[in-house]
Amino acid sequence: MLLKKSGTQFNVDVIKSKLSEAIDRCDVMDAAAAVTIDGHLVAKIEARDCPVNRIASMGSSMMSLGDTMTAELKMGVCRNLIVENERGFLVLMHIRDDLILVTISHDKSSLGMLVSSSKICAESIRKAL
Amino acid sequence: MAQLKIVFTGTVGAGKTQAVEALSEIPVLKTDVQATDEVVDLKDSTTIAMDYGEMAISDGETLAVYGTPGQKRFAYMWDILSRNALGIVILVNNSRKDPIEDLCVYVNNFKQHIENTTAVFGVTHLDKAKNPAEEMNKYYTFFEQQGYHYPVFPVDARKRNDVNVLVESLLAMLEVG
């Protein structure tokens, strides 16, 4: 299935399969979503109940703020954003210029694995598109 | 000390970012990205978190000027940005299909905040109208019918003087109480 948004086209099936692979490979990843940089959900996989629909637009806002802060500080490119919470982590990173990956873990000791798996997932989606 | 701030909100393409840029005396912090949806028909990029600028006001104080994203899916940013704001400036793009309906969306969403503080309204894109004065009458009549006692001005969001009228009006409303 192709999701076309006025000039931008995404192969949702390919993205979904890559998100699914990431969740299968990484036990601590509870949900993964690909969202456009302007806040539309393209694809999501939830290993456990973890509503990510509203996270799409919030994720794009956060990533944009991360990019803006990084540019303001002249620190190169914002590679990823990590939100550490009382009950787990949220990781955001660019897949490519127009796509963002959002991953979620409720495991408090999972950060390294979550970031590492998210990077592999983003790279595999980038190569597949 | 709490920051003095006002918030510009309104529909996509109403001129919020331009208004903040017109007013700001510092380089505006923007979070605009390339649009991937129908917004590309209106403009290349869209604000997805906020715009931020600053302007000097009397007594040597600085007024922080925020712009919100326009799309409803970013409504959580409307709440975040309007917290502790002195007031809200709502811009309405008159060239859209139903600008009065657009206006109602923002009045309803910011209702609590407007009641607690105040608001002014700016009507943009009037240059595309055949009779701008007649177009403005639509808004005056609507405000009267609804019992809205808020100023509404025709503005070109690119022009500092026009946008400044909105800010001065908002500050005057706050002084009057």
Interface residues (C-beta under 8 A of the other chain):
Chain A: K5 S6 G7 T8 T36 I37 D38 G39 H40 R54 A56 S57 M58 S60 S61 M62 S64 L65 D67 T68 E72 D97 D98
Chain B: L29 K30 T31 D32 V33 Q34 A35 T36 D37 E38 V39 V40 D41 T46 I48 A49 M50 P69 Q71 R73 F74 Y76 M77
